[in-house]
Amino acid sequence: MKKNLDKLFKQFIDKNLKGFKYVYLTSDLRGFLVKYKINDADELCKTFINILLKKKITILVPSYSYTNKNKFYVEKTDSNLSYLTKWCLKQKNSFRTYHPIFSFCILGKNKNFFSNIGKSAYGKNSVWEKLLKEKTSLLHIGRPFSWGNTVIHFVEFKENAEYRYNKVFKTKVYKGNKYIGTNFSAFVQRKLYKSKKIDTNTKKIAKLIEKQKFYCQIGNNNSLTNFTHLDLKKTFIYMSQKFRQNNKIFINTI
């Protein structure tokens, strides 16, 4: 059964990611474990990552820790995100960026491209700004795009969304025994927007994006067995246009 999955994923990558240099990878492995009767999630992680690495694609997996106070240790502070994130952080050849709120675990030949980043999560010299300038795929494995993707907040930052603001955090960042610095920032959501509570809603923009030519998918969202690829730059441009038409496209008021 697993051989069928390996073949399916490789065919999807061969067809849709030719010429792509980077992948921002979002995942949920549960559907594949059930459908393909796989008992070892580590083996599944290894399969997906190795297929991408053999294509000379550098992989970025969110390893966000949301450490908004005290100290952030690049090598030691845990991330409570996906199983794949935890697996990647354990790999000896992985590299983790040092933003205390939004760090990335990176594998691949171009990982050093992200060794020197700015203090803003989305601004000058940030990981997202670097990725936008390169041929980058937003790749979802077993996790529907409608469930969310941090690219939304990158667009909000660039479009200066009124319901968010730039916040500086006093968290002290350490890499090994070296003190990296403090005052890293993120574009965070206000508690109230026009006297109302708000919440991020990816479903509205996802419905529109799923109709676009740059949206490529096989598998099933409901069973969490989807492989979904979007060109980052095309997605960013489209989402920015939609935000300018409706500046509440990414939110719900409560």
N, C-alpha and C positions, 0 to 999 in steps of 0.2 A: 504493500500500500504506500509506504513512504517513497519508494522509487517513483511512483506516479506523481507524487507531490513535487519531488525534486525536478522531474522533467517539466511539469507544468510551470513551476516558478522560473526555471531557466528559459523556457520558451517565451514567457511574458517579458523577462528582462531583455532577451535578445531582440524581441520585436519592438519594444517601447523605449528602451534606455540607451540605444546606440548613440554614442557621442556625448553622453552625459558624464560629467566629471565627479559630481557629488550627489549623494542621496541623503535627504533628511528623512529618517526612518521612524515611523510611528507604528506600534504593533499591539496585537492582542492574540495570543497563541491558542486560546481555549478551543476555538472552533476547529482548528486543524488537528489538535490532539484527539478530539472526539471523532471527527470524520475519518481520519486516516489511522485511528487506533494506535496512536503513538504514546508510549508510556514515559519516554525520556524527553523532557522539554529541552534539556541541554543539547541533545542531538539535533533538535529542530532549529535551535538558535545557530548552531554550528553550520547547518546546511544553508540557511538563508544568508548568513554573513559570508561564508566561503564562496558561494556562487557570485556574490557581488564583488568580492575582493579579486576573484579570478578575472573579472571584467575590468580590473584596474580602477574601480570606482571607490572613492573614499566615502566612508559611511559616518554620518553623524546621528547619534541617538540621544534624545533628550535625557539628561540625568539631573533634572531640576531637584534641588533640595529645599528651596524657599527659605534659606537661612537668613532671616531678616534682623538678627541681632547676635551679639556675642561673637563667636569665631566660626569660620568655615575652613575646614582642612580639605584641600583638593583630593588627597588620596584616601582620606579616612571618613569624611562625612557621607552618610548614606543618602541614597535617593529612594523614595518610595513609589517610583513609577513602575513601568512594566517589568515582567520577568526578563525580557530581553535586555533591558537597561542594566539590571543587576548582573546578568551574565557577562555583558560587555565590559562592565567595570572591573570584573575579575580577570580579564584577559591581560597577559603581560605586555602585549603589543599595543594596548589601548592608551589613549591620551585623553585627559579630562581638562576642559577649559576651566578658568578660575572665577567666573562670575558667581557670587554666592547664592543668588536667587535662581538664575537660569544658566546652569552649566550644561555642557555637552560632552558626551563620551564619544571619542573619534577613533576609528580604525581605518587604515589604508595608507597608501604611499604619500598622500598630500596632507597628512594630519598636522605637520609642522606649520602649515599655512595659517593655522589658528593659534599658534603659540603666543602671539602678542596681540591681545584684543583690547578694545577700549572699555571704559567703565560703564558705559550705557548699554543696556540689554539690546537696544534696537538702533542706537545712533551711530555716530562716527566710529569706524573700525570695529563694529560689533560683528558677531558671527553671522547674523542675518544680513547685514549690509554686504559682507564678503560673499555670501552665498548668492545674493541677488546679481552680483556682477559676473558670476560663473554659470556654467551650464549645470543646473541643479534640478533634481527630481524631488518632489514631495511624494514619498512612497508609503502607502498604508498597507500593512500586512494584517489581515484579520480585524481591522478596526475601521469602520466606515468613516469617511471624511466628515459626515454630518455630526459625528461625535466630538469634533473639535480638532483644531490644528493651530499652533501658536502663530502661524503666519497672519492670522486675523489681527493679533495685537501689534504685529509689525506694521500692517497696513494702517491701523488706528494711530500708531505713533507718527507715521509719515504724513498722515492726513490731519494730524493734530485734533483727534476726537475730543470734544468738550467734556465728555463724561469720564475721561481719564486725565491723569496728571503725572508729571515726572516726580518721583520720590527718591531721595537719596538715603541709603542705608548705612548705618555705622558699623556694620559687620566687619570684623577684621579677617582678612584672607591670608592663609598660610599654604605654601607649597613645600612639603618637607619641613625643614627647619627655617625656611626663608619666609620672611614677612613680605607679602605682595603689596598690601595696601588696604585702604578702606574707601568709603564714599562711592560705592558702586550704585548705579541707579536703575530703576525700572519704571515703565509707564503703567501705573496701577489704576484700578477702577475707583472712582469716587463712591463714597457710601450712599450719597443721594445725587440724582441728576434731575434738576427742575422739580425738587421736592419729592421725587419718587425713587424707590429702590429699583435697581436694574440688575439684569443678569445677562451673561453672554448667551447668544442664540446662534449656533452655527447652521441650524437646519434651513433657515431662510436663504442664506447665500449658497448652501450646498445644493438646494433644489435647482438653482439657476446654473451653477457650475456643472452639474451632472449632464446638462444639455449641450455643453460646449465641446468643440473638437479636441481641445487639449486635455479633456478628462478621459482617461483610458482605464477600463476595469474589466476583470473577469472574476468569477466566483459570486458568492452570495453575501450581501450585507447582513441579512437576518441571522444566518448561521455563523457569522464571523469567519467566513472562509474567502474573503475578497482579497485580491491583489489590485491596488488602485495606484495609478501614477498620474501626477500632474506636473507640468512644467512650471517651476517656481515663478519665473519672470512673467509668463503669460497669465498665471493665476493672480499674481500680485497686481498686474496692470488691470485685469478684469475686475478684481475686488475693489481696487481704488476707484475705478469708474462708477461702480455700483454704490459705493459709499458717498461719492459726490452727488449722486442722484437722490440718495436717501441716507442721511447720516445716522439713522437708527436701524440700518440693515443687519447689524451684528448684535443687536441687543433686544431684550424684552423689558418692558417696565412692569414692576410688580405692585 
